[in-house]
Structures are given as structure tokens and as C-alpha cells.
């Protein structure tokens, strides 16, 4: 599993699979955010499958689906709330990590 660290407590990755849960925990993450809507691509694991896997290894999970190219104010507010509430470090994922990165940037702008 590859990820990019964006800040001390926030990293992003492409789609993760349920079997990645142990590696995510071993990498030191405490929480996972899924920013990818279900059924965006055939064969993609559902957020429920990922949630069950990460929660089974003791990590927190939040589902904040963002349609590619259509990030909303509500998405940014939900991501900000999740980042305030979840224990870090947090791993956020979508198809490529770009939506998660853009959401983080928008949350930082909103806070300033």
C-alpha cells in the first residue's frame, strides 16, 4: 500500500482494499476516511467492506463520498468535522488520492 503524507497527521492514497487494513494499522494510522463513492468503478470494494475490515483491526472509519470534479461545501465541512473528531494520523483515500488532497486544502482554507 502506497500513500502520500500531506501533513503530520494526514496522508492520502488511492483505493484501498479490505486486506490492506493490517498494513494501514501497522503504518501507524488510527483512522481512515473514504472519499470515494461506492460503485464508481466496477470491482471497487464497497465502503462497507473497507469499514468492516479497518474497524476489525481497531481503526476508526468515516465515509464522506465526493463525486470526482464536484466537491461541495458540504463535503469540505464534513471532512473538516471528521478531521476534528477522528484520532490521527488519518489516511484518506479515493481513486487516486487527488480528491482527498483537494479536500484537505479546502479544509485548511476554510479554517483560515
Steps between C-alpha positions, in 0.01 A plus 500: 500500500641837396398832652610864488541697822331841467546619860622357828161336563353457150598276211322399180495193281330343205222245556578263784373144534365332813814285516708821540357565849786331686765689302318828561502436874864386489590827323374683810166634378217528752216599267392457137279726289345374177438786256407272210133433420400136478465353149717766337686224317420131447675273747565772756445383859204662673558742783315256727754225422791737566333632816451150640864413431654813650271494802590133557863604559399783734502801267229764474323549165304781336321498161491839325437427131604772257404480133809558286515863385194594708629574849238691701511729802322223693781257405760745634302558820455124554873439443590781743267352763649153450854632534403679822338188645718212380823400667801552276690422309224466240522321165248629244444321172317538169581374149842666479534714816431827317152563645635436850785745440262765360264454794785548747606821323141627504468420872817698570369798300167483686679509836709805408 
